[in-house]
Amino acid sequence: MTKQDNQPAGLFGAVQKLPRAGNHQPSGAELSELENLPDSELGVLNVYCRGCGTILHPHAEGGKELADEASISVPDDWKGKYFQVDQCVCCGDEFQNPQLIELE
């Protein structure tokens, strides 16, 4: 057994990041999901990643951090709104370039 095999990733494996192809756009079904708030056990708002096409459901603190990074105030209500990011924690190390999208 090598020293690398003794590291956590060598012993248990590592979760691979999703490929980040970029320029993903939400499909009709995804827009329908983004329009509705997630189950409160999952989170309080929706985030769509243009990098890998994943929909995430952060809690209130995550929404505040995304709003701060986007230089906007936290909405009173997340219904009909979602953040769109260029990279998320599934395809990179952190959220990049959050933009609040309001659905009509």
N, C-alpha and C positions, 0 to 999 in steps of 0.2 A: 504494500500500500504506500503510495506516495504522499508527500505532505499535502498536495492539492486535494487528494482523496479525503483527507481528514478535515477539510474545510466544510462548513455547512452545505454549500452548493455541491461539493463532491460526495457528501454522504446522502443528501436528500434530494439532489437535483435542484434546478433553478427554474423559476417561472420565466418563460420567454416573453418578451414584449411583443405585442401585435405589430405586424408590418404597418408602417406609416407611409401609405401611397400618396396621401394628400388629395385635396379637391373632392372629397366625398360631399354629397349633398343629400339631405334627408329625403327618403322616399315618401310616398303618400301615407303608407302605414306608419312610418317613423314620425311624420308630422302629426298624425293623429295621436300617437303616444306622447309626443312633446307638448301637444296642446293641453293635455290633462296632467294634473299633478300626480306624482307617484304615491303609492301607498305610504303613509306616514312612517311605517317601520323601515322603509327603504331610504327615505330622505324627504326633503321639502321642496325641491326644485329639480329641473332637468338640465343636463348639459349634453350637447351634441359635439362630438369630435370630428372635425373635417379631416384630420389626419388618418384615422383608422375606422371611422364610421360607428363608433361605440356611443351608446347613450348611457350616461351615468346619472346618479341621483344623490347629490350631496345633501348634507344636513344644513341647518341654518348658518352655522359658523363657516362652512365651505362657501355658501352663497355670499356671505359678507366678505370673505377674502377675495372671491372673484369680482364682486362689485368694486371693492377697493382697488384691485389691479386694473379694472376697466375705467377707473376714475368716475364712477357713478354712485348715486345713493342707492341703498338697498330698497327695492320696491316694497310697498305695503303688502302687496299680494303677488304671488308668483304665477297665478293662473294665467294662461295664455302667453306666458313668457318663458324663454329658455336662454341659456348661455350657449354660444357657439365658440369653440376654441380650435386652434390650429393643431394642438398637440395636447394629449391628456396623459394621465398616469398609466394608462394601458399601453400606450405606444411610445412613451417618453418618460422623462423623470418628473415633469410637472406640467401644469396647465400653461398654455401660451396663448397670448393675444385674445383674451375673452371679450366677446361682444354680446350685449343683451339684445335678443331678437324678440320682437313683439308680434304675435300672430293676430291676424284680424278675424 
